[in-house]
Amino acid sequence: MKGRDFLALTVGFNLLGGILAGLLVGYAFDRWFMEGLFKVKSFPFGLFFFFFIGIVSGFWNAYKDLRRL
């Protein structure tokens, strides 16, 4: 593989990693933090919030990598 192929792979992993990290953090925030500590049921809202944060961060990192191309 050449350097450009690795950069394209990095862009894909940034997108996927940002989205998955957002989902995992949102799920953990809702289930363990809000329900575990505060006994507040807010299941879909924290998950959606951090999911969108993950999407934005994934695209932002991919954009920065694509600018290097």
PDB file with one MODEL, atoms N, CA, C and O in Angstrom:
MODEL        1
ATOM      1  N   MET A   1       0.839  -1.180   0.000  1.00  0.00           N
ATOM      2  CA  MET A   1       0.000   0.000   0.000  1.00  0.00           C
ATOM      3  C   MET A   1       0.879   1.237   0.000  1.00  0.00           C
ATOM      4  O   MET A   1       1.973   1.251   0.565  1.00  0.00           O
ATOM      5  N   LYS A   2       0.385   2.242  -0.631  1.00  0.00           N
ATOM      6  CA  LYS A   2       1.125   3.495  -0.699  1.00  0.00           C
ATOM      7  C   LYS A   2       0.651   4.445   0.395  1.00  0.00           C
ATOM      8  O   LYS A   2      -0.294   4.144   1.124  1.00  0.00           O
ATOM      9  N   GLY A   3       1.310   5.585   0.500  1.00  0.00           N
ATOM     10  CA  GLY A   3       0.998   6.560   1.535  1.00  0.00           C
ATOM     11  C   GLY A   3      -0.411   7.101   1.451  1.00  0.00           C
ATOM     12  O   GLY A   3      -1.051   7.339   2.475  1.00  0.00           O
ATOM     13  N   ARG A   4      -0.899   7.297   0.238  1.00  0.00           N
ATOM     14  CA  ARG A   4      -2.258   7.821   0.082  1.00  0.00           C
ATOM     15  C   ARG A   4      -3.303   6.798   0.527  1.00  0.00           C
ATOM     16  O   ARG A   4      -4.358   7.157   1.048  1.00  0.00           O
ATOM     17  N   ASP A   5      -2.995   5.536   0.316  1.00  0.00           N
ATOM     18  CA  ASP A   5      -3.932   4.492   0.757  1.00  0.00           C
ATOM     19  C   ASP A   5      -4.035   4.460   2.276  1.00  0.00           C
ATOM     20  O   ASP A   5      -5.124   4.295   2.825  1.00  0.00           O
ATOM     21  N   PHE A   6      -2.915   4.616   2.945  1.00  0.00           N
ATOM     22  CA  PHE A   6      -2.937   4.654   4.407  1.00  0.00           C
ATOM     23  C   PHE A   6      -3.675   5.886   4.920  1.00  0.00           C
ATOM     24  O   PHE A   6      -4.347   5.824   5.949  1.00  0.00           O
ATOM     25  N   LEU A   7      -3.552   7.002   4.209  1.00  0.00           N
ATOM     26  CA  LEU A   7      -4.269   8.206   4.617  1.00  0.00           C
ATOM     27  C   LEU A   7      -5.776   8.024   4.440  1.00  0.00           C
ATOM     28  O   LEU A   7      -6.563   8.477   5.271  1.00  0.00           O
ATOM     29  N   ALA A   8      -6.172   7.358   3.353  1.00  0.00           N
ATOM     30  CA  ALA A   8      -7.594   7.075   3.154  1.00  0.00           C
ATOM     31  C   ALA A   8      -8.108   6.134   4.236  1.00  0.00           C
ATOM     32  O   ALA A   8      -9.231   6.296   4.715  1.00  0.00           O
ATOM     33  N   LEU A   9      -7.311   5.169   4.618  1.00  0.00           N
ATOM     34  CA  LEU A   9      -7.693   4.260   5.690  1.00  0.00           C
ATOM     35  C   LEU A   9      -7.807   5.004   7.022  1.00  0.00           C
ATOM     36  O   LEU A   9      -8.692   4.710   7.826  1.00  0.00           O
ATOM     37  N   THR A  10      -6.929   5.948   7.249  1.00  0.00           N
ATOM     38  CA  THR A  10      -6.978   6.763   8.459  1.00  0.00           C
ATOM     39  C   THR A  10      -8.252   7.598   8.504  1.00  0.00           C
ATOM     40  O   THR A  10      -8.869   7.739   9.560  1.00  0.00           O
ATOM     41  N   VAL A  11      -8.645   8.150   7.362  1.00  0.00           N
ATOM     42  CA  VAL A  11      -9.872   8.946   7.300  1.00  0.00           C
ATOM     43  C   VAL A  11     -11.075   8.070   7.653  1.00  0.00           C
ATOM     44  O   VAL A  11     -11.948   8.486   8.414  1.00  0.00           O
ATOM     45  N   GLY A  12     -11.118   6.870   7.104  1.00  0.00           N
ATOM     46  CA  GLY A  12     -12.223   5.962   7.411  1.00  0.00           C
ATOM     47  C   GLY A  12     -12.258   5.565   8.870  1.00  0.00           C
ATOM     48  O   GLY A  12     -13.330   5.502   9.473  1.00  0.00           O
ATOM     49  N   PHE A  13     -11.092   5.294   9.446  1.00  0.00           N
ATOM     50  CA  PHE A  13     -11.048   4.929  10.861  1.00  0.00           C
ATOM     51  C   PHE A  13     -11.412   6.109  11.750  1.00  0.00           C
ATOM     52  O   PHE A  13     -11.997   5.914  12.815  1.00  0.00           O
ATOM     53  N   ASN A  14     -11.079   7.326  11.338  1.00  0.00           N
ATOM     54  CA  ASN A  14     -11.486   8.500  12.115  1.00  0.00           C
ATOM     55  C   ASN A  14     -12.998   8.643  12.134  1.00  0.00           C
ATOM     56  O   ASN A  14     -13.579   8.927  13.181  1.00  0.00           O
ATOM     57  N   LEU A  15     -13.643   8.450  10.989  1.00  0.00           N
ATOM     58  CA  LEU A  15     -15.099   8.539  10.943  1.00  0.00           C
ATOM     59  C   LEU A  15     -15.740   7.449  11.802  1.00  0.00           C
ATOM     60  O   LEU A  15     -16.606   7.729  12.631  1.00  0.00           O
ATOM     61  N   LEU A  16     -15.311   6.226  11.597  1.00  0.00           N
ATOM     62  CA  LEU A  16     -15.893   5.111  12.336  1.00  0.00           C
ATOM     63  C   LEU A  16     -15.582   5.203  13.829  1.00  0.00           C
ATOM     64  O   LEU A  16     -16.448   4.951  14.666  1.00  0.00           O
ATOM     65  N   GLY A  17     -14.360   5.561  14.149  1.00  0.00           N
ATOM     66  CA  GLY A  17     -13.974   5.668  15.551  1.00  0.00           C
ATOM     67  C   GLY A  17     -14.724   6.765  16.287  1.00  0.00           C
ATOM     68  O   GLY A  17     -15.117   6.581  17.439  1.00  0.00           O
ATOM     69  N   GLY A  18     -14.926   7.901  15.635  1.00  0.00           N
ATOM     70  CA  GLY A  18     -15.676   8.987  16.273  1.00  0.00           C
ATOM     71  C   GLY A  18     -17.117   8.601  16.547  1.00  0.00           C
ATOM     72  O   GLY A  18     -17.661   8.909  17.607  1.00  0.00           O
ATOM     73  N   ILE A  19     -17.734   7.920  15.582  1.00  0.00           N
ATOM     74  CA  ILE A  19     -19.128   7.519  15.753  1.00  0.00           C
ATOM     75  C   ILE A  19     -19.253   6.455  16.843  1.00  0.00           C
ATOM     76  O   ILE A  19     -20.133   6.541  17.699  1.00  0.00           O
ATOM     77  N   LEU A  20     -18.373   5.454  16.813  1.00  0.00           N
ATOM     78  CA  LEU A  20     -18.445   4.400  17.830  1.00  0.00           C
ATOM     79  C   LEU A  20     -18.112   4.921  19.222  1.00  0.00           C
ATOM     80  O   LEU A  20     -18.733   4.513  20.204  1.00  0.00           O
ATOM     81  N   ALA A  21     -17.144   5.813  19.309  1.00  0.00           N
ATOM     82  CA  ALA A  21     -16.812   6.387  20.618  1.00  0.00           C
ATOM     83  C   ALA A  21     -17.977   7.202  21.157  1.00  0.00           C
ATOM     84  O   ALA A  21     -18.269   7.150  22.352  1.00  0.00           O
ATOM     85  N   GLY A  22     -18.641   7.948  20.298  1.00  0.00           N
ATOM     86  CA  GLY A  22     -19.811   8.701  20.734  1.00  0.00           C
ATOM     87  C   GLY A  22     -20.921   7.809  21.229  1.00  0.00           C
ATOM     88  O   GLY A  22     -21.566   8.116  22.231  1.00  0.00           O
ATOM     89  N   LEU A  23     -21.154   6.701  20.539  1.00  0.00           N
ATOM     90  CA  LEU A  23     -22.180   5.757  20.982  1.00  0.00           C
ATOM     91  C   LEU A  23     -21.828   5.131  22.326  1.00  0.00           C
ATOM     92  O   LEU A  23     -22.680   5.028  23.209  1.00  0.00           O
ATOM     93  N   LEU A  24     -20.591   4.719  22.478  1.00  0.00           N
ATOM     94  CA  LEU A  24     -20.187   4.084  23.732  1.00  0.00           C
ATOM     95  C   LEU A  24     -20.224   5.055  24.907  1.00  0.00           C
ATOM     96  O   LEU A  24     -20.673   4.698  25.996  1.00  0.00           O
ATOM     97  N   VAL A  25     -19.760   6.264  24.692  1.00  0.00           N
ATOM     98  CA  VAL A  25     -19.780   7.257  25.772  1.00  0.00           C
ATOM     99  C   VAL A  25     -21.218   7.629  26.120  1.00  0.00           C
ATOM    100  O   VAL A  25     -21.551   7.771  27.297  1.00  0.00           O
ATOM    101  N   GLY A  26     -22.069   7.788  25.116  1.00  0.00           N
ATOM    102  CA  GLY A  26     -23.468   8.114  25.376  1.00  0.00           C
ATOM    103  C   GLY A  26     -24.189   7.012  26.122  1.00  0.00           C
ATOM    104  O   GLY A  26     -24.972   7.283  27.033  1.00  0.00           O
ATOM    105  N   TYR A  27     -23.930   5.771  25.742  1.00  0.00           N
ATOM    106  CA  TYR A  27     -24.560   4.652  26.441  1.00  0.00           C
ATOM    107  C   TYR A  27     -24.076   4.580  27.886  1.00  0.00           C
ATOM    108  O   TYR A  27     -24.871   4.402  28.809  1.00  0.00           O
ATOM    109  N   ALA A  28     -22.770   4.719  28.072  1.00  0.00           N
ATOM    110  CA  ALA A  28     -22.221   4.670  29.431  1.00  0.00           C
ATOM    111  C   ALA A  28     -22.733   5.833  30.268  1.00  0.00           C
ATOM    112  O   ALA A  28     -23.026   5.662  31.452  1.00  0.00           O
ATOM    113  N   PHE A  29     -22.843   7.003  29.674  1.00  0.00           N
ATOM    114  CA  PHE A  29     -23.338   8.173  30.397  1.00  0.00           C
ATOM    115  C   PHE A  29     -24.769   7.946  30.862  1.00  0.00           C
ATOM    116  O   PHE A  29     -25.110   8.226  32.011  1.00  0.00           O
ATOM    117  N   ASP A  30     -25.608   7.434  29.955  1.00  0.00           N
ATOM    118  CA  ASP A  30     -27.009   7.215  30.316  1.00  0.00           C
ATOM    119  C   ASP A  30     -27.180   6.096  31.322  1.00  0.00           C
ATOM    120  O   ASP A  30     -27.853   6.265  32.339  1.00  0.00           O
ATOM    121  N   ARG A  31     -26.579   4.966  31.046  1.00  0.00           N
ATOM    122  CA  ARG A  31     -26.839   3.783  31.865  1.00  0.00           C
ATOM    123  C   ARG A  31     -26.133   3.832  33.208  1.00  0.00           C
ATOM    124  O   ARG A  31     -26.754   3.558  34.235  1.00  0.00           O
ATOM    125  N   TRP A  32     -24.873   4.168  33.228  1.00  0.00           N
ATOM    126  CA  TRP A  32     -24.114   4.042  34.466  1.00  0.00           C
ATOM    127  C   TRP A  32     -24.033   5.341  35.259  1.00  0.00           C
ATOM    128  O   TRP A  32     -24.047   5.320  36.490  1.00  0.00           O
ATOM    129  N   PHE A  33     -23.951   6.455  34.569  1.00  0.00           N
ATOM    130  CA  PHE A  33     -23.796   7.712  35.291  1.00  0.00           C
ATOM    131  C   PHE A  33     -25.144   8.263  35.733  1.00  0.00           C
ATOM    132  O   PHE A  33     -25.351   8.506  36.922  1.00  0.00           O
ATOM    133  N   MET A  34     -26.062   8.464  34.794  1.00  0.00           N
ATOM    134  CA  MET A  34     -27.346   9.078  35.139  1.00  0.00           C
ATOM    135  C   MET A  34     -28.236   8.124  35.930  1.00  0.00           C
ATOM    136  O   MET A  34     -28.815   8.508  36.946  1.00  0.00           O
ATOM    137  N   GLU A  35     -28.344   6.886  35.465  1.00  0.00           N
ATOM    138  CA  GLU A  35     -29.216   5.946  36.176  1.00  0.00           C
ATOM    139  C   GLU A  35     -28.542   5.363  37.412  1.00  0.00           C
ATOM    140  O   GLU A  35     -29.216   5.074  38.400  1.00  0.00           O
ATOM    141  N   GLY A  36     -27.230   5.187  37.372  1.00  0.00           N
ATOM    142  CA  GLY A  36     -26.535   4.587  38.501  1.00  0.00           C
ATOM    143  C   GLY A  36     -26.352   5.540  39.663  1.00  0.00           C
ATOM    144  O   GLY A  36     -26.588   5.169  40.813  1.00  0.00           O
ATOM    145  N   LEU A  37     -25.936   6.761  39.380  1.00  0.00           N
ATOM    146  CA  LEU A  37     -25.653   7.714  40.454  1.00  0.00           C
ATOM    147  C   LEU A  37     -26.855   8.556  40.838  1.00  0.00           C
ATOM    148  O   LEU A  37     -27.127   8.755  42.022  1.00  0.00           O
ATOM    149  N   PHE A  38     -27.575   9.051  39.840  1.00  0.00           N
ATOM    150  CA  PHE A  38     -28.653  10.006  40.114  1.00  0.00           C
ATOM    151  C   PHE A  38     -30.050   9.393  40.041  1.00  0.00           C
ATOM    152  O   PHE A  38     -31.034  10.053  40.377  1.00  0.00           O
ATOM    153  N   LYS A  39     -30.144   8.132  39.604  1.00  0.00           N
ATOM    154  CA  LYS A  39     -31.434   7.429  39.488  1.00  0.00           C
ATOM    155  C   LYS A  39     -32.414   8.182  38.595  1.00  0.00           C
ATOM    156  O   LYS A  39     -33.613   8.228  38.869  1.00  0.00           O
ATOM    157  N   VAL A  40     -31.883   8.776  37.514  1.00  0.00           N
ATOM    158  CA  VAL A  40     -32.703   9.493  36.544  1.00  0.00           C
ATOM    159  C   VAL A  40     -32.685   8.709  35.249  1.00  0.00           C
ATOM    160  O   VAL A  40     -31.619   8.375  34.732  1.00  0.00           O
ATOM    161  N   LYS A  41     -33.868   8.414  34.723  1.00  0.00           N
ATOM    162  CA  LYS A  41     -33.941   7.680  33.460  1.00  0.00           C
ATOM    163  C   LYS A  41     -33.935   8.684  32.304  1.00  0.00           C
ATOM    164  O   LYS A  41     -34.922   9.379  32.063  1.00  0.00           O
ATOM    165  N   SER A  42     -32.811   8.747  31.597  1.00  0.00           N
ATOM    166  CA  SER A  42     -32.690   9.653  30.452  1.00  0.00           C
ATOM    167  C   SER A  42     -32.082   8.908  29.268  1.00  0.00           C
ATOM    168  O   SER A  42     -31.287   9.469  28.513  1.00  0.00           O
ATOM    169  N   PHE A  43     -32.468   7.622  29.109  1.00  0.00           N
ATOM    170  CA  PHE A  43     -31.743   6.741  28.208  1.00  0.00           C
ATOM    171  C   PHE A  43     -31.507   7.301  26.799  1.00  0.00           C
ATOM    172  O   PHE A  43     -30.342   7.406  26.416  1.00  0.00           O
ATOM    173  N   PRO A  44     -32.490   7.659  26.019  1.00  0.00           N
ATOM    174  CA  PRO A  44     -32.119   7.980  24.635  1.00  0.00           C
ATOM    175  C   PRO A  44     -31.440   9.335  24.473  1.00  0.00           C
ATOM    176  O   PRO A  44     -30.734   9.538  23.485  1.00  0.00           O
ATOM    177  N   PHE A  45     -31.623  10.259  25.394  1.00  0.00           N
ATOM    178  CA  PHE A  45     -31.149  11.620  25.162  1.00  0.00           C
ATOM    179  C   PHE A  45     -29.628  11.749  25.264  1.00  0.00           C
ATOM    180  O   PHE A  45     -29.016  12.402  24.419  1.00  0.00           O
ATOM    181  N   GLY A  46     -29.023  11.162  26.247  1.00  0.00           N
ATOM    182  CA  GLY A  46     -27.569  11.198  26.360  1.00  0.00           C
ATOM    183  C   GLY A  46     -26.909  10.433  25.232  1.00  0.00           C
ATOM    184  O   GLY A  46     -25.873  10.846  24.712  1.00  0.00           O
ATOM    185  N   LEU A  47     -27.514   9.315  24.856  1.00  0.00           N
ATOM    186  CA  LEU A  47     -26.988   8.520  23.758  1.00  0.00           C
ATOM    187  C   LEU A  47     -27.016   9.307  22.460  1.00  0.00           C
ATOM    188  O   LEU A  47     -26.030   9.318  21.722  1.00  0.00           O
ATOM    189  N   PHE A  48     -28.127   9.963  22.171  1.00  0.00           N
ATOM    190  CA  PHE A  48     -28.220  10.763  20.944  1.00  0.00           C
ATOM    191  C   PHE A  48     -27.273  11.949  20.968  1.00  0.00           C
ATOM    192  O   PHE A  48     -26.650  12.272  19.956  1.00  0.00           O
ATOM    193  N   PHE A  49     -27.161  12.598  22.116  1.00  0.00           N
ATOM    194  CA  PHE A  49     -26.288  13.762  22.219  1.00  0.00           C
ATOM    195  C   PHE A  49     -24.843  13.390  21.931  1.00  0.00           C
ATOM    196  O   PHE A  49     -24.183  14.035  21.116  1.00  0.00           O
ATOM    197  N   PHE A  50     -24.347  12.350  22.599  1.00  0.00           N
ATOM    198  CA  PHE A  50     -22.958  11.954  22.392  1.00  0.00           C
ATOM    199  C   PHE A  50     -22.749  11.281  21.043  1.00  0.00           C
ATOM    200  O   PHE A  50     -21.637  11.305  20.515  1.00  0.00           O
ATOM    201  N   PHE A  51     -23.791  10.681  20.473  1.00  0.00           N
ATOM    202  CA  PHE A  51     -23.709  10.133  19.122  1.00  0.00           C
ATOM    203  C   PHE A  51     -23.444  11.254  18.125  1.00  0.00           C
ATOM    204  O   PHE A  51     -22.587  11.120  17.251  1.00  0.00           O
ATOM    205  N   PHE A  52     -24.173  12.353  18.251  1.00  0.00           N
ATOM    206  CA  PHE A  52     -23.949  13.483  17.343  1.00  0.00           C
ATOM    207  C   PHE A  52     -22.610  14.160  17.597  1.00  0.00           C
ATOM    208  O   PHE A  52     -21.971  14.638  16.659  1.00  0.00           O
ATOM    209  N   ILE A  53     -22.177  14.207  18.849  1.00  0.00           N
ATOM    210  CA  ILE A  53     -20.841  14.728  19.144  1.00  0.00           C
ATOM    211  C   ILE A  53     -19.782  13.841  18.480  1.00  0.00           C
ATOM    212  O   ILE A  53     -18.798  14.351  17.944  1.00  0.00           O
ATOM    213  N   GLY A  54     -19.976  12.530  18.513  1.00  0.00           N
ATOM    214  CA  GLY A  54     -19.054  11.606  17.866  1.00  0.00           C
ATOM    215  C   GLY A  54     -19.029  11.771  16.353  1.00  0.00           C
ATOM    216  O   GLY A  54     -17.967  11.693  15.736  1.00  0.00           O
ATOM    217  N   ILE A  55     -20.198  11.999  15.753  1.00  0.00           N
ATOM    218  CA  ILE A  55     -20.256  12.231  14.312  1.00  0.00           C
ATOM    219  C   ILE A  55     -19.497  13.490  13.948  1.00  0.00           C
ATOM    220  O   ILE A  55     -18.716  13.492  12.997  1.00  0.00           O
ATOM    221  N   VAL A  56     -19.715  14.551  14.686  1.00  0.00           N
ATOM    222  CA  VAL A  56     -19.042  15.825  14.406  1.00  0.00           C
ATOM    223  C   VAL A  56     -17.533  15.669  14.578  1.00  0.00           C
ATOM    224  O   VAL A  56     -16.766  16.144  13.740  1.00  0.00           O
ATOM    225  N   SER A  57     -17.099  15.016  15.643  1.00  0.00           N
ATOM    226  CA  SER A  57     -15.653  14.871  15.850  1.00  0.00           C
ATOM    227  C   SER A  57     -15.032  13.958  14.798  1.00  0.00           C
ATOM    228  O   SER A  57     -13.906  14.200  14.364  1.00  0.00           O
ATOM    229  N   GLY A  58     -15.742  12.917  14.383  1.00  0.00           N
ATOM    230  CA  GLY A  58     -15.233  12.036  13.341  1.00  0.00           C
ATOM    231  C   GLY A  58     -15.066  12.762  12.023  1.00  0.00           C
ATOM    232  O   GLY A  58     -14.039  12.617  11.359  1.00  0.00           O
ATOM    233  N   PHE A  59     -16.062  13.540  11.637  1.00  0.00           N
ATOM    234  CA  PHE A  59     -15.960  14.293  10.390  1.00  0.00           C
ATOM    235  C   PHE A  59     -14.911  15.394  10.482  1.00  0.00           C
ATOM    236  O   PHE A  59     -14.235  15.695   9.499  1.00  0.00           O
ATOM    237  N   TRP A  60     -14.774  15.994  11.661  1.00  0.00           N
ATOM    238  CA  TRP A  60     -13.763  17.037  11.825  1.00  0.00           C
ATOM    239  C   TRP A  60     -12.356  16.464  11.677  1.00  0.00           C
ATOM    240  O   TRP A  60     -11.504  17.058  11.015  1.00  0.00           O
ATOM    241  N   ASN A  61     -12.119  15.319  12.291  1.00  0.00           N
ATOM    242  CA  ASN A  61     -10.811  14.676  12.157  1.00  0.00           C
ATOM    243  C   ASN A  61     -10.570  14.204  10.728  1.00  0.00           C
ATOM    244  O   ASN A  61      -9.450  14.300  10.227  1.00  0.00           O
ATOM    245  N   ALA A  62     -11.602  13.697  10.071  1.00  0.00           N
ATOM    246  CA  ALA A  62     -11.460  13.280   8.675  1.00  0.00           C
ATOM    247  C   ALA A  62     -11.175  14.487   7.785  1.00  0.00           C
ATOM    248  O   ALA A  62     -10.369  14.398   6.860  1.00  0.00           O
ATOM    249  N   TYR A  63     -11.819  15.595   8.053  1.00  0.00           N
ATOM    250  CA  TYR A  63     -11.580  16.819   7.278  1.00  0.00           C
ATOM    251  C   TYR A  63     -10.127  17.280   7.432  1.00  0.00           C
ATOM    252  O   TYR A  63      -9.488  17.672   6.456  1.00  0.00           O
ATOM    253  N   LYS A  64      -9.612  17.229   8.663  1.00  0.00           N
ATOM    254  CA  LYS A  64      -8.226  17.628   8.877  1.00  0.00           C
ATOM    255  C   LYS A  64      -7.259  16.707   8.137  1.00  0.00           C
ATOM    256  O   LYS A  64      -6.257  17.161   7.585  1.00  0.00           O
ATOM    257  N   ASP A  65      -7.569  15.404   8.130  1.00  0.00           N
ATOM    258  CA  ASP A  65      -6.718  14.469   7.405  1.00  0.00           C
ATOM    259  C   ASP A  65      -6.801  14.670   5.901  1.00  0.00           C
ATOM    260  O   ASP A  65      -5.794  14.563   5.201  1.00  0.00           O
ATOM    261  N   LEU A  66      -7.987  14.960   5.406  1.00  0.00           N
ATOM    262  CA  LEU A  66      -8.142  15.188   3.965  1.00  0.00           C
ATOM    263  C   LEU A  66      -7.464  16.474   3.507  1.00  0.00           C
ATOM    264  O   LEU A  66      -7.032  16.572   2.358  1.00  0.00           O
ATOM    265  N   ARG A  67      -7.369  17.442   4.379  1.00  0.00           N
ATOM    266  CA  ARG A  67      -6.643  18.675   4.017  1.00  0.00           C
ATOM    267  C   ARG A  67      -5.173  18.397   3.810  1.00  0.00           C
ATOM    268  O   ARG A  67      -4.515  19.081   3.026  1.00  0.00           O
ATOM    269  N   ARG A  68      -4.634  17.375   4.521  1.00  0.00           N
ATOM    270  CA  ARG A  68      -3.228  17.000   4.326  1.00  0.00           C
ATOM    271  C   ARG A  68      -2.990  16.357   2.977  1.00  0.00           C
ATOM    272  O   ARG A  68      -1.868  16.356   2.470  1.00  0.00           O
ATOM    273  N   LEU A  69      -4.059  15.803   2.388  1.00  0.00           N
ATOM    274  CA  LEU A  69      -3.936  15.209   1.059  1.00  0.00           C
ATOM    275  C   LEU A  69      -3.690  16.298   0.079  1.00  0.00           C
ATOM    276  O   LEU A  69      -3.552  16.035  -1.116  1.00  0.00           O
TER     277      LEU A  69
ENDMDL
END
